[in-house]
């Protein structure tokens, strides 16, 4: 950590709640596996609307413009959800937020 300064009285090996951030081998694997699983589910959720748009158009009998509005609404709602998600992650921590998100999903 040459060249980096830190505030007096802080321990860089501790998280914001005072717990050690050191993970064992199996904990690291489980953490990475959970993150990968969440990212795959997230990607499939976002990719489902554009992939299924032809079937949605046919089923609802809508034109290309209306179908594009459906797709844009999905992406806009995702983008707008990032603002409260960032605030909640800062306030409660990413670990708790991911857990609550998985429960709600």
Backbone bond lengths (Angstrom), bond angles and torsions (degrees), N, CA, C in turn:
res aa  C-N    CA-C-N  psi(-1)  N-CA   C-N-CA  omega(-1)  CA-C   N-CA-C  phi
1 X - - - 1.438 - - 1.516 110.92 -
2 X 1.290 116.16 37.77 1.452 118.99 178.34 1.516 110.27 -67.36
3 X 1.297 115.27 140.44 1.451 120.27 177.03 1.518 113.78 85.03
4 X 1.340 116.71 -13.87 1.453 120.10 179.62 1.519 109.16 -97.25
5 X 1.286 116.47 137.99 1.458 120.16 176.53 1.510 108.06 -107.56
6 X 1.303 115.66 151.32 1.453 119.62 176.69 1.514 108.80 -133.42
7 X 1.293 114.78 159.41 1.451 119.63 -178.08 1.524 109.56 -70.42
8 X 1.324 117.47 141.47 1.468 119.96 177.86 1.527 110.62 -62.03
9 X 1.323 115.55 140.06 1.458 120.09 177.94 1.510 113.93 86.93
10 X 1.332 118.69 2.16 1.460 120.23 178.81 1.515 109.35 -103.28
11 X 1.305 115.39 150.84 1.453 121.87 179.27 1.520 107.62 -117.23
12 X 1.340 119.98 112.63 1.465 120.55 -176.40 1.520 112.95 -67.53
13 X 1.346 118.54 -14.17 1.464 120.45 179.19 1.520 112.10 -84.95
14 X 1.312 118.14 2.37 1.459 120.99 -179.73 1.522 110.05 -113.18
15 X 1.328 115.12 149.46 1.454 120.23 177.55 1.520 109.06 -81.69
16 X 1.330 117.16 -177.32 1.457 120.83 -177.65 1.523 112.36 -68.48
17 X 1.315 118.73 -12.21 1.461 121.20 179.04 1.526 112.02 -104.22
18 X 1.326 118.11 2.69 1.443 120.60 176.70 1.516 114.52 91.44
19 X 1.334 118.51 -1.39 1.462 120.93 178.30 1.510 109.28 -87.89
20 X 1.311 116.32 150.83 1.452 119.70 177.98 1.520 110.49 -68.70
21 X 1.318 116.37 141.23 1.461 122.11 -177.51 1.521 111.87 -97.04
22 X 1.326 118.24 12.53 1.458 121.66 -177.95 1.528 108.80 -84.28
23 X 1.327 117.19 127.19 1.456 122.45 -179.24 1.520 109.95 -110.60
24 X 1.321 115.98 146.78 1.455 120.45 174.94 1.519 109.27 -81.06
25 X 1.317 117.87 176.35 1.461 122.04 -177.41 1.517 113.20 -60.00
26 X 1.336 117.85 -46.56 1.462 119.66 -178.87 1.526 111.24 -70.63
27 X 1.334 117.65 -34.15 1.463 120.26 176.85 1.521 110.99 -65.29
28 X 1.328 116.14 -39.69 1.468 119.67 177.48 1.513 110.89 -62.53
29 X 1.330 116.69 -44.96 1.460 120.38 179.99 1.529 110.34 -62.20
30 X 1.332 117.20 -45.61 1.461 120.58 -179.96 1.526 111.48 -63.08
31 X 1.322 116.60 -38.66 1.456 120.36 178.90 1.522 111.09 -65.10
32 X 1.322 116.67 -46.91 1.466 120.63 179.45 1.522 110.11 -64.24
33 X 1.336 117.79 -41.72 1.464 120.97 179.42 1.519 111.06 -61.98
34 X 1.331 117.44 -41.40 1.462 120.75 179.24 1.529 111.32 -66.72
35 X 1.317 116.66 -41.42 1.464 120.10 179.00 1.531 110.28 -64.12
36 X 1.335 117.29 -43.19 1.464 120.92 178.98 1.527 110.10 -63.63
37 X 1.325 117.63 -43.44 1.462 121.12 178.54 1.529 111.40 -61.16
38 X 1.324 116.62 -42.91 1.471 120.56 178.08 1.526 111.28 -64.67
39 X 1.326 117.52 -40.02 1.459 120.51 179.71 1.521 111.47 -67.02
40 X 1.328 117.35 -38.95 1.471 120.58 178.16 1.526 110.06 -65.01
41 X 1.335 116.94 -45.64 1.464 119.93 178.09 1.525 110.90 -62.48
42 X 1.314 116.69 -39.63 1.462 121.55 178.57 1.529 110.75 -63.78
43 X 1.326 116.85 -45.58 1.461 120.47 179.53 1.525 110.83 -63.18
44 X 1.321 117.41 -44.44 1.462 120.06 -179.64 1.520 111.78 -63.21
45 X 1.326 116.09 -36.11 1.462 119.50 177.82 1.526 111.01 -65.78
46 X 1.333 116.85 -44.86 1.468 119.62 179.62 1.524 112.40 -71.12
47 X 1.329 117.10 -34.72 1.468 120.61 -177.07 1.518 112.60 -80.44
48 X 1.331 117.95 -14.68 1.462 120.42 -175.67 1.523 112.22 -66.29
49 X 1.315 117.72 -39.28 1.476 119.67 -176.12 1.527 111.28 -64.14
50 X 1.344 119.78 -53.45 1.464 117.89 179.50 1.531 113.52 -64.77
51 X 1.318 117.49 -34.25 1.462 119.43 179.74 1.526 112.22 -68.77
52 X 1.299 116.74 -34.66 1.457 120.89 -177.58 1.529 113.37 -95.84
53 X 1.308 117.22 5.06 1.460 120.84 -177.07 1.530 113.62 -58.76
54 X 1.343 120.15 -41.57 1.471 118.03 176.78 1.528 112.95 -59.64
55 X 1.326 117.18 -41.68 1.468 119.79 179.00 1.528 110.84 -68.33
56 X 1.327 116.62 -37.14 1.465 120.36 178.09 1.524 110.36 -64.90
57 X 1.338 116.09 -43.45 1.473 120.16 178.54 1.516 111.13 -59.22
58 X 1.319 115.88 -46.51 1.469 120.54 -177.75 1.526 110.71 -65.95
59 X 1.312 117.14 -43.20 1.458 121.11 -177.06 1.523 112.16 -67.01
60 X 1.339 116.30 -41.95 1.461 119.84 -178.18 1.522 113.51 -88.69
61 X 1.319 116.61 -13.02 1.462 120.03 -179.25 1.517 112.72 68.50
62 X 1.302 117.57 42.49 1.464 121.54 -178.49 1.522 109.64 -110.27
63 X 1.336 115.70 162.17 1.460 119.78 -179.50 1.535 110.79 -89.45
64 X 1.341 115.96 -179.57 1.461 120.79 -176.60 1.528 112.48 -64.13
65 X 1.324 116.38 -36.55 1.465 119.91 -179.51 1.521 111.04 -64.62
66 X 1.307 116.45 -45.34 1.462 119.95 179.28 1.532 111.18 -65.90
67 X 1.322 116.82 -37.97 1.463 120.59 177.64 1.530 110.33 -65.34
68 X 1.320 116.58 -38.78 1.460 120.14 176.59 1.517 112.07 -64.24
69 X 1.313 116.87 -35.00 1.466 120.55 176.70 1.529 110.83 -65.88
70 X 1.319 117.49 -36.84 1.464 120.71 176.77 1.528 109.72 -63.12
71 X 1.321 116.29 -45.87 1.454 120.99 179.72 1.530 111.08 -63.89
72 X 1.313 116.88 -43.53 1.464 120.99 179.64 1.528 110.92 -65.39
73 X 1.321 117.50 -36.99 1.462 120.55 178.73 1.527 110.69 -64.24
74 X 1.322 116.99 -38.02 1.464 120.28 177.48 1.514 111.74 -64.11
75 X 1.326 116.96 -44.85 1.466 120.18 179.87 1.530 111.75 -69.99
76 X 1.326 117.41 -36.94 1.457 120.75 178.72 1.527 111.23 -66.04
77 X 1.326 116.25 -42.14 1.469 118.59 178.70 1.528 110.53 -64.29
78 X 1.330 117.89 -36.65 1.462 121.29 176.25 1.533 110.43 -64.14
79 X 1.321 116.49 -45.26 1.464 120.42 -178.71 1.524 111.32 -64.56
80 X 1.315 117.70 -41.90 1.464 120.55 -179.55 1.522 111.95 -70.30
81 X 1.321 118.02 -25.78 1.463 120.73 178.55 1.522 112.11 -72.91
82 X 1.330 117.92 -15.57 1.458 120.72 -179.62 1.524 112.32 -68.56
83 X 1.317 117.68 -28.37 1.464 120.88 -179.09 1.533 110.85 -66.99
84 X 1.340 119.49 -55.18 1.466 117.22 177.75 1.533 112.62 -68.38
85 X 1.322 117.92 -29.28 1.467 119.81 178.70 1.526 110.93 -65.35
86 X 1.305 117.89 -39.53 1.460 121.34 177.18 1.517 111.51 -65.16
87 X 1.315 116.43 -42.80 1.463 120.35 178.09 1.525 110.74 -62.37
88 X 1.342 116.56 -47.17 1.460 120.36 -179.62 1.523 111.81 -64.17
89 X 1.326 116.70 -36.08 1.461 120.53 178.19 1.527 110.90 -66.39
90 X 1.307 117.00 -39.88 1.465 120.28 176.83 1.526 111.46 -67.17
91 X 1.313 116.17 -37.30 1.466 120.10 -175.72 1.529 112.81 -77.94
92 X 1.356 117.27 -43.76 1.458 120.76 -173.78 1.523 114.24 -108.52
93 X 1.322 117.76 -9.31 1.457 121.04 179.97 1.523 111.29 94.82
94 X 1.324 116.58 144.57 1.461 119.99 -176.90 1.526 113.57 -65.85
95 X 1.316 117.16 -33.81 1.468 119.70 -178.90 1.524 111.12 -62.11
96 X 1.321 116.34 -48.21 1.466 120.44 179.79 1.527 110.93 -66.10
97 X 1.331 117.43 -38.89 1.461 120.77 -179.01 1.523 111.52 -65.67
98 X 1.339 117.64 -41.07 1.468 120.49 177.46 1.524 109.71 -64.20
99 X 1.328 117.42 -41.91 1.456 120.76 179.42 1.533 111.18 -61.20
100 X 1.321 117.26 -46.11 1.465 121.17 179.26 1.524 110.28 -65.42
101 X 1.335 116.46 -39.27 1.464 119.77 177.45 1.507 112.71 -62.18
102 X 1.335 116.50 -40.45 1.461 119.97 177.93 1.526 111.03 -66.09
103 X 1.337 116.81 -38.74 1.461 119.57 177.92 1.529 111.63 -63.97
104 X 1.326 116.28 -40.46 1.469 120.47 -179.70 1.516 112.79 -72.55
105 X 1.319 116.72 -29.75 1.459 120.60 -176.94 1.504 109.17 -72.39
